[in-house]
């Protein structure tokens, strides 16, 4: 028998207890032993739970769990990077394996925690930290281990994907959909981490580290949210044959790694463009296997519990190597700065509808060796202003920014030029 202690008995912790109970026969057959959750640390012992607690010893002091010699494995499911980090460190020093769903903890402190685990001959696993129930980390570490990973592009935050889907399908604005997302429990009261890309950046840092064999580099992820996406952008994207998704993208190009989270236009014909609502999906391109897509629930009690328990079974069966994130050693891989990145871009300009305006704009772009692949112009108001939407060719970000800066100086430009990346996902 393996005794488990859980730190946090909320949505994910409760889901773990429920799945272990519901699938007890299958899990025992797979692991070869009985898994028993004996203790759980909670903030409020009297709070109503989504799982049965009759056979659990509840405590409001989480340190009693990590210091309990009868507990073999600790599940950190409480979140945060303060107390959670202290508890994980102490559990590891006490010789206990730790499984966590805490992407912020791993993205920000994973390097030191993984080193500590290795020094104490225990494992720190975190499949549930990225994309909920989708086994994307195991796929990168094991199933695709023969490949040189060239690109990762993922919808890895369900809240943002729900908002963009509603804006596209129902013509709603951002603020309206955000309120519904909060009412449905998809977004927190403070939605900053979700809508401004921080949550996705945590996850992308983890994905990139496992894909490319480098240290976790959350501070190197270029991050932009979706709060400034307007209905005009969604409509223009649709007319041009694209869908706007909030993507986390990591690429290795010419020996450098780029990591970025931002709104992205992707062709409507791509499978990733049709991942809607709160679902997650990750596209991985390997040099041997080509593109592969992993789709499923990115959050939720039992979906995330599935990933936690998969890690649990791996530890019990002893199938986890002593490597760090599947690599014998890490490489110090240079980071590609934001301005070095080459991309296709979407531009939206509000300009006076006067003769020569469009030619002036395209001439400025041409001066910076930027060609126009598609353009739409529509008059939108009685003041004789028009929205102009442009798709450029592939261009270095620094060149595009210089061109846009020049365009912005013209008196006919009525507001800040909107810039969004375009990815063909080829």
Secondary structure, 3 states (H helix, E strand, C coil): CEEEEEECCCHHHHHHHHHHHHCHHHHHHHHCCCEEEEEEECCCCCCCCCCCCCCCEEECCCHHHHCCCCCCEEEECCCCCCHHHHHHHHHHHCCCEEEECCHHHHHHHHHHHHHHHHHCCCCEECHHHCCCCCCHHHHHHHHCCCCCEEEEEEECCHHHHHHHHHHHHHCCCHHHHHHHHHHCCCCCCCCHHHHCCHHHHHHHHHHHHHHHCCCCCHHHCEECCCCCCCHHHHHHHHHCCEEEEEEEEEEEECCEEEEEEEEEEEECCCHHHHCCCCEEEEEEEECCCEEEEEEEECCCHHHHHHHHHHHHHHHHHCCCCCCECCECCCCCCEECCHHHCEEEEEEEEEEECCCCHHHHHHHHHHHCCCCEEEEEEEECCCCCEEEEEEEECCEEHHHHHHHHHHHHCCCCECCCCEEEEEECCC
